[in-house]
Amino acid sequence: MEWSLRELRFFVAAAEAGSFTEAAARLFVSQAAVSRTIAALEKTVGDRLLWRVPQGCELTSTGQLLLPHARRVLAEAERFTEFLSSRHGVLRLGYAWAALGKHTARLQRNWAQRHDAIELELVRHNSPTAGLAEGVCDVAIVRRPVDEKQFDSLVVGLERRLVAFASDDPQWARRRRLSMAEIAGRTVIIDPRAGTTSGRLWQGAEQTPQFVESNDVDSWLDAIAAGRGVGTTAEATAHHHPRPGVSYRPIKDGPRIPVRLAWWRGHQAHGLSDLVDAVTQLYATN
């Protein structure tokens, strides 16, 4: 069964106007075009939708059933058209746990001052590609490698690795820095989908931690605040997610975390080059 938006539009216009002639005037086409188009839709449906009467036309029982559905389809099509027309005016920047930490607000302010025609919209999506693979964003902030067959990416900065723990932790509460070996003696809470912590960080070490999985940054923080474990994360997380009961400290021997911008291979969104330059400069000036 094949039908077109044009057919639905003509049918709705005639039903609302109560006249093929009036519908043709509203649509800026001939009455014959309205009649042919509605007849084609009726053939697809397999039933009459409009009766011709001396005063114009009236809905049949089938037409009454079809009309609200046709209106919803046309409304959704209009929203889709608006989305397509506005896409070039919005650059959607996705992130999973944290955007750019302390640089986020500065990027947004600088971008708004320098780009009148392109709005920068931040989108949070907890997935390995921060919503890029799902089509939620045009460019993604990621802190782990992406599939090079699908995506292009560029390292725009480096961030310190921090440890997060309950603020009333009896052993660590007064510590200013900690080590990877000390963390290995604890239960470490990780997000295996979008996080930056895994057993590879302790590869070759004398001891490796026990891991407990969480679903997202909020459940991760809740578990840490409750004392069920500790976590390691990028510096940006501390800026985006300060939480009463959770303390962040630098890991003195923790490997730095590369911050990447990623996008679909072969598709560079409008404004991408400016975004890469802007973020790179923010991390360079630190």
Steps between C-alpha positions, in 0.01 A plus 500: 500500500654830388367846569654846497497807720353690204199267499448539874536878473239522223260270688529701824454828313183377329362351823560821693372728224200281422557572133735386226485848351594671827776244562645572157505873577680440831754273336549721191421214261213414270184328617580216262837450674325473836253247362772286338723502807221405742381231260852353502497493882158335500632234263790430740268488803249287313199704604326832437616782729283792385148514359419774252185687602327807350667731755847346453625180665454306822707237677401136472533274803842390375598862443403587858727223628789604277487877559657520851779263398569704185521818708752342737716377212500846339585668831794262551615561143492873566714458810744290299518770233570762768774280642666461160487872429646591839777237516763722339426764762574270795819310580415227751792407726449173686663376819447200726617587851652844479542751221819707518519558873607849593523592131133431427349832600779697333452308176126570502548872568774544244304306240186710550704819455675385182236289322168672443386250238585175685368415844713261707273254681637261762334158515560244775472136392654209691646279228854417382476768229300750710205479264693524173421146381138548603461819296439713809789737427718623213830498692582313820738554789651159576776387732558157354592391146224473241460263206727649233306325224189698589625819662769762467638644822761744622662540842434857613640484852612296799343482846630382834358179641331542838381257763153549650420364847261558789589822678491331840742224394711442816822430307478749214298795631812704580709387205586749226621248242474125457668230293382231263634236741288636784192495280573140405432402860142626477181401320485718188164595347507528121271575209615245238302668220621859517753525783879524480586248771577132438740231614751611234599790726657249742649270237831365636436634850536282808134545590185572303178630650166329518254663261129575538302629204266799493265627230581871485666785682212553744494139621882508509496802731223357717699180557818693583320734741355194674851357548445195280820572306717765337541608140750655264391755245602792285553840657192632318272280710589692815392825335178364352392282790595639840310288750459545877667205664740435212858631490733511200880483524776479234668165438870578503599217265171471313529514120354810340175463311488612134197711413381443144247656270345234276269516198373268229767420241439696183245733661622824652221706651485871428723675755708194588835655409427805716396273787821295481709817499307652791522193724866439419584858592313474832696191603826652379455810714364285786 
